[in-house]
Amino acid sequence: MASSADPNSPSSAPTGGVQSLERAFDLLERMADAGGEVGLSELAASSGLPLPTIHRLMRTLVACGYVRQQPNRRYALGPRLIRLGESASRLLGTWARPYLARLVEETGETANLALLDGDEVVYVAQAPSRHSMRMFTEVGRRVLPHSTGVGKALLAHTPPEEVRALLARTGMPAATEKTITTPERFLAALEQVRESGYATDDNEQEIGVRCLAVSVPEAPTEAAVSISGPAGRVTDAATDKFVPLLHEVAADLSAAFARTSTA
């Protein structure tokens, strides 16, 4: 007589992987999406997994340091993930640098790769311009999204209520007199990004500096590429030339992401 498979056993999943591992990573991603503490019942409702399965997986993740249990019995992401995330960001930066170098070669301006990490934008890779007057953003620097081109590119397709909630958490401090400082204006700027296909930072983060940015389509995490330089060089005429190049590099990055995820 054939026996039924135990849904809680670490058997092979339909994708060819180990089912318990896939479920554990799915729970970690759901916790990251929640942005804070979660309870077992919330994870059960969002994942469709039975409570005993979730409890077993969470107990293992807590023991490994990837999840921590709070005094109120709810769960949050654990400190051991920080080292993994930092290492992954460094590797991503090294891997993406040739694509950014192509942007520098063809535009002459500094190129960046940025990710959305929680409520902040973090720069994970840069290829510097060869001009003596050039823009420099330290890799690892974190900025608020409302005053940057990459921030607009990253949030352009986020539902408005989520954008408002993010802005309420971070505030909208003015870096310059041109910084957008109201949710309504920022949402209007995101609408313009969706219509034009690219985002701009026009003296909003630093006077005299312009930035052009596009999102990386179908990336495993929210990512954007940008070029930045003096406003005298990143003109409207230059924008017409630079934006198609940004889209080409973003598409190449997306294809590279797809290759690595299926390797």
RONURO-846193 format. One record per residue (C-alpha): residue number from 1; x, z, y; residue in three letters. Coordinates in nm, 3 decimals. Layout:
REM residues N
@seq NUM, X X, Z Z, Y Y, type ALA
...
REM end
This chain:
REM residues 263
@seq 1, X 0.000, Z 0.000, Y 0.000, type MET
@seq 2, X 0.141, Z -0.092, Y 0.343, type ALA
@seq 3, X 0.202, Z 0.196, Y 0.579, type SER
@seq 4, X 0.131, Z 0.182, Y 0.951, type SER
@seq 5, X 0.417, Z 0.211, Y 1.197, type ALA
@seq 6, X 0.467, Z 0.537, Y 1.383, type ASP
@seq 7, X 0.414, Z 0.453, Y 1.754, type PRO
@seq 8, X 0.649, Z 0.736, Y 1.850, type ASN
@seq 9, X 0.938, Z 0.630, Y 1.626, type SER
@seq 10, X 1.243, Z 0.452, Y 1.773, type PRO
@seq 11, X 1.153, Z 0.130, Y 1.596, type SER
@seq 12, X 1.223, Z -0.218, Y 1.717, type SER
@seq 13, X 1.005, Z -0.323, Y 2.008, type ALA
@seq 14, X 0.837, Z -0.665, Y 2.029, type PRO
@seq 15, X 1.113, Z -0.780, Y 2.265, type THR
@seq 16, X 1.375, Z -0.711, Y 1.999, type GLY
@seq 17, X 1.492, Z -0.390, Y 2.166, type GLY
@seq 18, X 1.445, Z -0.026, Y 2.073, type VAL
@seq 19, X 1.093, Z 0.078, Y 2.167, type GLN
@seq 20, X 1.173, Z 0.437, Y 2.262, type SER
@seq 21, X 1.448, Z 0.317, Y 2.498, type LEU
@seq 22, X 1.219, Z 0.064, Y 2.662, type GLU
@seq 23, X 0.957, Z 0.332, Y 2.710, type ARG
@seq 24, X 1.207, Z 0.578, Y 2.855, type ALA
@seq 25, X 1.336, Z 0.325, Y 3.109, type PHE
@seq 26, X 0.980, Z 0.229, Y 3.197, type ASP
@seq 27, X 0.904, Z 0.595, Y 3.273, type LEU
@seq 28, X 1.216, Z 0.621, Y 3.492, type LEU
@seq 29, X 1.108, Z 0.314, Y 3.690, type GLU
@seq 30, X 0.757, Z 0.454, Y 3.732, type ARG
@seq 31, X 0.905, Z 0.777, Y 3.863, type MET
@seq 32, X 1.121, Z 0.582, Y 4.107, type ALA
@seq 33, X 0.816, Z 0.388, Y 4.227, type ASP
@seq 34, X 0.629, Z 0.716, Y 4.280, type ALA
@seq 35, X 0.904, Z 0.827, Y 4.518, type GLY
@seq 36, X 0.877, Z 1.198, Y 4.434, type GLY
@seq 37, X 0.758, Z 1.441, Y 4.175, type GLU
@seq 38, X 0.516, Z 1.327, Y 3.902, type VAL
@seq 39, X 0.321, Z 1.499, Y 3.630, type GLY
@seq 40, X 0.283, Z 1.401, Y 3.267, type LEU
@seq 41, X -0.083, Z 1.311, Y 3.319, type SER
@seq 42, X 0.009, Z 1.073, Y 3.604, type GLU
@seq 43, X 0.270, Z 0.902, Y 3.388, type LEU
@seq 44, X 0.019, Z 0.876, Y 3.103, type ALA
@seq 45, X -0.239, Z 0.718, Y 3.334, type ALA
@seq 46, X 0.005, Z 0.461, Y 3.477, type SER
@seq 47, X 0.190, Z 0.377, Y 3.155, type SER
@seq 48, X -0.090, Z 0.396, Y 2.900, type GLY
@seq 49, X 0.130, Z 0.600, Y 2.666, type LEU
@seq 50, X -0.008, Z 0.909, Y 2.489, type PRO
@seq 51, X 0.087, Z 1.247, Y 2.633, type LEU
@seq 52, X 0.284, Z 1.360, Y 2.325, type PRO
@seq 53, X 0.502, Z 1.047, Y 2.347, type THR
@seq 54, X 0.566, Z 1.099, Y 2.718, type ILE
@seq 55, X 0.644, Z 1.466, Y 2.666, type HIS
@seq 56, X 0.897, Z 1.384, Y 2.394, type ARG
@seq 57, X 1.068, Z 1.118, Y 2.605, type LEU
@seq 58, X 1.078, Z 1.336, Y 2.915, type MET
@seq 59, X 1.224, Z 1.625, Y 2.718, type ARG
@seq 60, X 1.506, Z 1.396, Y 2.605, type THR
@seq 61, X 1.564, Z 1.262, Y 2.958, type LEU
@seq 62, X 1.577, Z 1.617, Y 3.096, type VAL
@seq 63, X 1.831, Z 1.719, Y 2.831, type ALA
@seq 64, X 2.048, Z 1.420, Y 2.928, type CYS
@seq 65, X 2.027, Z 1.496, Y 3.301, type GLY
@seq 66, X 1.841, Z 1.179, Y 3.398, type TYR
@seq 67, X 1.524, Z 1.374, Y 3.482, type VAL
@seq 68, X 1.482, Z 1.729, Y 3.604, type ARG
@seq 69, X 1.180, Z 1.954, Y 3.561, type GLN
@seq 70, X 1.073, Z 2.139, Y 3.872, type GLN
@seq 71, X 0.952, Z 2.503, Y 3.881, type PRO
@seq 72, X 0.596, Z 2.370, Y 3.921, type ASN
@seq 73, X 0.637, Z 2.187, Y 3.584, type ARG
@seq 74, X 0.638, Z 1.844, Y 3.746, type ARG
@seq 75, X 0.924, Z 1.600, Y 3.699, type TYR
@seq 76, X 1.169, Z 1.426, Y 3.932, type ALA
@seq 77, X 1.463, Z 1.191, Y 3.885, type LEU
@seq 78, X 1.780, Z 1.374, Y 3.789, type GLY
@seq 79, X 2.128, Z 1.384, Y 3.946, type PRO
@seq 80, X 2.299, Z 1.199, Y 3.663, type ARG
@seq 81, X 2.130, Z 0.878, Y 3.782, type LEU
@seq 82, X 2.328, Z 0.894, Y 4.108, type ILE
@seq 83, X 2.657, Z 0.807, Y 3.937, type ARG
@seq 84, X 2.496, Z 0.517, Y 3.753, type LEU
@seq 85, X 2.339, Z 0.385, Y 4.071, type GLY
@seq 86, X 2.661, Z 0.407, Y 4.269, type GLU
@seq 87, X 2.856, Z 0.229, Y 3.996, type SER
@seq 88, X 2.590, Z -0.042, Y 3.967, type ALA
@seq 89, X 2.594, Z -0.097, Y 4.343, type SER
@seq 90, X 2.972, Z -0.139, Y 4.347, type ARG
@seq 91, X 2.960, Z -0.385, Y 4.059, type LEU
@seq 92, X 2.677, Z -0.577, Y 4.224, type LEU
@seq 93, X 2.880, Z -0.604, Y 4.541, type GLY
@seq 94, X 3.184, Z -0.739, Y 4.355, type THR
@seq 95, X 2.971, Z -0.985, Y 4.164, type TRP
@seq 96, X 2.785, Z -1.110, Y 4.475, type ALA
@seq 97, X 3.091, Z -1.152, Y 4.697, type ARG
@seq 98, X 3.159, Z -1.519, Y 4.603, type PRO
@seq 99, X 2.806, Z -1.609, Y 4.713, type TYR
@seq 100, X 2.860, Z -1.434, Y 5.045, type LEU
@seq 101, X 3.196, Z -1.605, Y 5.084, type ALA
@seq 102, X 3.016, Z -1.938, Y 5.064, type ARG
@seq 103, X 2.794, Z -1.832, Y 5.354, type LEU
@seq 104, X 3.099, Z -1.734, Y 5.558, type VAL
@seq 105, X 3.267, Z -2.067, Y 5.483, type GLU
@seq 106, X 2.965, Z -2.270, Y 5.589, type GLU
@seq 107, X 2.840, Z -2.062, Y 5.885, type THR
@seq 108, X 3.158, Z -1.895, Y 6.010, type GLY
@seq 109, X 2.974, Z -1.563, Y 6.042, type GLU
@seq 110, X 2.984, Z -1.236, Y 5.850, type THR
@seq 111, X 2.757, Z -1.232, Y 5.543, type ALA
@seq 112, X 2.593, Z -0.927, Y 5.386, type ASN
@seq 113, X 2.393, Z -0.831, Y 5.079, type LEU
@seq 114, X 2.153, Z -0.541, Y 5.128, type ALA
@seq 115, X 1.911, Z -0.353, Y 4.904, type LEU
@seq 116, X 1.606, Z -0.141, Y 4.975, type LEU
@seq 117, X 1.680, Z 0.209, Y 4.846, type ASP
@seq 118, X 1.383, Z 0.436, Y 4.896, type GLY
@seq 119, X 1.295, Z 0.420, Y 5.266, type ASP
@seq 120, X 1.637, Z 0.293, Y 5.374, type GLU
@seq 121, X 1.838, Z -0.027, Y 5.368, type VAL
@seq 122, X 2.182, Z 0.003, Y 5.211, type VAL
@seq 123, X 2.454, Z -0.260, Y 5.250, type TYR
@seq 124, X 2.621, Z -0.318, Y 4.912, type VAL
@seq 125, X 2.849, Z -0.617, Y 4.980, type ALA
@seq 126, X 3.005, Z -0.802, Y 5.270, type GLN
@seq 127, X 3.223, Z -1.105, Y 5.334, type ALA
@seq 128, X 3.373, Z -1.091, Y 5.685, type PRO
@seq 129, X 3.388, Z -1.373, Y 5.934, type SER
@seq 130, X 3.727, Z -1.521, Y 6.013, type ARG
@seq 131, X 3.658, Z -1.519, Y 6.388, type HIS
@seq 132, X 3.852, Z -1.267, Y 6.592, type SER
@seq 133, X 3.519, Z -1.156, Y 6.741, type MET
@seq 134, X 3.304, Z -1.075, Y 6.441, type ARG
@seq 135, X 3.049, Z -0.828, Y 6.313, type MET
@seq 136, X 3.143, Z -0.558, Y 6.065, type PHE
@seq 137, X 2.903, Z -0.339, Y 5.867, type THR
@seq 138, X 3.060, Z -0.083, Y 5.636, type GLU
@seq 139, X 2.960, Z -0.129, Y 5.272, type VAL
@seq 140, X 2.749, Z 0.170, Y 5.176, type GLY
@seq 141, X 2.606, Z 0.209, Y 5.524, type ARG
@seq 142, X 2.240, Z 0.305, Y 5.535, type ARG
@seq 143, X 2.005, Z 0.203, Y 5.815, type VAL
@seq 144, X 1.635, Z 0.221, Y 5.883, type LEU
@seq 145, X 1.454, Z -0.107, Y 5.813, type PRO
@seq 146, X 1.261, Z -0.143, Y 6.138, type HIS
@seq 147, X 1.565, Z -0.242, Y 6.348, type SER
@seq 148, X 1.736, Z -0.485, Y 6.109, type THR
@seq 149, X 1.686, Z -0.840, Y 5.992, type GLY
@seq 150, X 1.746, Z -0.743, Y 5.630, type VAL
@seq 151, X 1.490, Z -0.465, Y 5.664, type GLY
@seq 152, X 1.227, Z -0.711, Y 5.781, type LYS
@seq 153, X 1.314, Z -0.955, Y 5.503, type ALA
@seq 154, X 1.290, Z -0.677, Y 5.243, type LEU
@seq 155, X 0.952, Z -0.549, Y 5.366, type LEU
@seq 156, X 0.786, Z -0.879, Y 5.457, type ALA
@seq 157, X 0.566, Z -0.889, Y 5.147, type HIS
@seq 158, X 0.501, Z -0.515, Y 5.119, type THR
@seq 159, X 0.134, Z -0.419, Y 5.170, type PRO
@seq 160, X 0.072, Z -0.307, Y 5.531, type PRO
@seq 161, X -0.046, Z 0.041, Y 5.431, type GLU
@seq 162, X 0.282, Z 0.098, Y 5.243, type GLU
@seq 163, X 0.481, Z -0.024, Y 5.544, type VAL
@seq 164, X 0.291, Z 0.214, Y 5.772, type ARG
@seq 165, X 0.356, Z 0.502, Y 5.532, type ALA
@seq 166, X 0.728, Z 0.422, Y 5.525, type LEU
@seq 167, X 0.748, Z 0.405, Y 5.905, type LEU
@seq 168, X 0.563, Z 0.736, Y 5.930, type ALA
@seq 169, X 0.826, Z 0.897, Y 5.706, type ARG
@seq 170, X 1.131, Z 0.749, Y 5.879, type THR
@seq 171, X 1.015, Z 0.725, Y 6.237, type GLY
@seq 172, X 1.110, Z 0.427, Y 6.453, type MET
@seq 173, X 1.397, Z 0.538, Y 6.678, type PRO
@seq 174, X 1.524, Z 0.283, Y 6.930, type ALA
@seq 175, X 1.880, Z 0.164, Y 6.871, type ALA
@seq 176, X 1.857, Z -0.061, Y 7.181, type THR
@seq 177, X 1.594, Z -0.143, Y 7.440, type GLU
@seq 178, X 1.491, Z -0.437, Y 7.218, type LYS
@seq 179, X 1.425, Z -0.233, Y 6.903, type THR
@seq 180, X 1.068, Z -0.251, Y 6.772, type ILE
@seq 181, X 0.927, Z 0.100, Y 6.797, type THR
@seq 182, X 0.559, Z 0.070, Y 6.702, type THR
@seq 183, X 0.403, Z -0.003, Y 6.362, type PRO
@seq 184, X 0.177, Z -0.270, Y 6.511, type GLU
@seq 185, X 0.466, Z -0.471, Y 6.652, type ARG
@seq 186, X 0.664, Z -0.430, Y 6.332, type PHE
@seq 187, X 0.374, Z -0.554, Y 6.119, type LEU
@seq 188, X 0.339, Z -0.852, Y 6.356, type ALA
@seq 189, X 0.712, Z -0.921, Y 6.307, type ALA
@seq 190, X 0.665, Z -0.913, Y 5.929, type LEU
@seq 191, X 0.383, Z -1.166, Y 5.962, type GLU
@seq 192, X 0.622, Z -1.391, Y 6.154, type GLN
@seq 193, X 0.878, Z -1.352, Y 5.873, type VAL
@seq 194, X 0.620, Z -1.465, Y 5.618, type ARG
@seq 195, X 0.529, Z -1.767, Y 5.832, type GLU
@seq 196, X 0.885, Z -1.878, Y 5.910, type SER
@seq 197, X 1.052, Z -1.779, Y 5.583, type GLY
@seq 198, X 1.330, Z -1.578, Y 5.746, type TYR
@seq 199, X 1.383, Z -1.261, Y 5.949, type ALA
@seq 200, X 1.579, Z -1.200, Y 6.267, type THR
@seq 201, X 1.742, Z -0.906, Y 6.438, type ASP
@seq 202, X 1.773, Z -1.022, Y 6.797, type ASP
@seq 203, X 1.976, Z -0.754, Y 6.979, type ASN
@seq 204, X 1.760, Z -0.489, Y 6.809, type GLU
@seq 205, X 2.034, Z -0.299, Y 6.623, type GLN
@seq 206, X 2.315, Z -0.371, Y 6.868, type GLU
@seq 207, X 2.315, Z -0.552, Y 7.200, type ILE
@seq 208, X 2.490, Z -0.888, Y 7.183, type GLY
@seq 209, X 2.439, Z -0.927, Y 6.807, type VAL
@seq 210, X 2.197, Z -1.153, Y 6.623, type ARG
@seq 211, X 2.125, Z -1.146, Y 6.251, type CYS
@seq 212, X 1.935, Z -1.387, Y 6.023, type LEU
@seq 213, X 1.814, Z -1.271, Y 5.682, type ALA
@seq 214, X 1.613, Z -1.389, Y 5.382, type VAL
@seq 215, X 1.501, Z -1.206, Y 5.071, type SER
@seq 216, X 1.640, Z -1.289, Y 4.727, type VAL
@seq 217, X 1.343, Z -1.416, Y 4.524, type PRO
@seq 218, X 1.262, Z -1.257, Y 4.189, type GLU
@seq 219, X 1.554, Z -1.015, Y 4.208, type ALA
@seq 220, X 1.535, Z -0.713, Y 3.975, type PRO
@seq 221, X 1.545, Z -0.492, Y 4.284, type THR
@seq 222, X 1.450, Z -0.569, Y 4.644, type GLU
@seq 223, X 1.749, Z -0.756, Y 4.790, type ALA
@seq 224, X 1.825, Z -0.966, Y 5.096, type ALA
@seq 225, X 2.118, Z -1.173, Y 5.222, type VAL
@seq 226, X 2.207, Z -1.211, Y 5.587, type SER
@seq 227, X 2.455, Z -1.349, Y 5.833, type ILE
@seq 228, X 2.533, Z -1.177, Y 6.161, type SER
@seq 229, X 2.743, Z -1.258, Y 6.463, type GLY
@seq 230, X 2.758, Z -1.264, Y 6.842, type PRO
@seq 231, X 2.440, Z -1.389, Y 7.004, type ALA
@seq 232, X 2.642, Z -1.660, Y 7.175, type GLY
@seq 233, X 2.722, Z -1.816, Y 6.837, type ARG
@seq 234, X 2.406, Z -1.734, Y 6.638, type VAL
@seq 235, X 2.190, Z -1.940, Y 6.871, type THR
@seq 236, X 1.853, Z -2.105, Y 6.811, type ASP
@seq 237, X 2.034, Z -2.433, Y 6.735, type ALA
@seq 238, X 2.260, Z -2.254, Y 6.484, type ALA
@seq 239, X 1.956, Z -2.089, Y 6.327, type THR
@seq 240, X 1.817, Z -2.429, Y 6.227, type ASP
@seq 241, X 2.138, Z -2.491, Y 6.031, type LYS
@seq 242, X 2.196, Z -2.141, Y 5.896, type PHE
@seq 243, X 1.851, Z -2.061, Y 5.754, type VAL
@seq 244, X 1.854, Z -2.339, Y 5.489, type PRO
@seq 245, X 2.198, Z -2.220, Y 5.380, type LEU
@seq 246, X 2.069, Z -1.865, Y 5.348, type LEU
@seq 247, X 1.783, Z -1.986, Y 5.130, type HIS
@seq 248, X 2.022, Z -2.184, Y 4.910, type GLU
@seq 249, X 2.248, Z -1.885, Y 4.853, type VAL
@seq 250, X 1.947, Z -1.656, Y 4.792, type ALA
@seq 251, X 1.817, Z -1.901, Y 4.531, type ALA
@seq 252, X 2.161, Z -1.914, Y 4.364, type ASP
@seq 253, X 2.172, Z -1.534, Y 4.356, type LEU
@seq 254, X 1.825, Z -1.526, Y 4.205, type SER
@seq 255, X 1.931, Z -1.770, Y 3.932, type ALA
@seq 256, X 2.239, Z -1.560, Y 3.862, type ALA
@seq 257, X 2.021, Z -1.248, Y 3.834, type PHE
@seq 258, X 1.804, Z -1.431, Y 3.581, type ALA
@seq 259, X 2.106, Z -1.537, Y 3.375, type ARG
@seq 260, X 2.245, Z -1.186, Y 3.356, type THR
@seq 261, X 1.908, Z -1.032, Y 3.268, type SER
@seq 262, X 1.865, Z -1.267, Y 2.969, type THR
@seq 263, X 2.226, Z -1.262, Y 2.850, type ALA
REM end
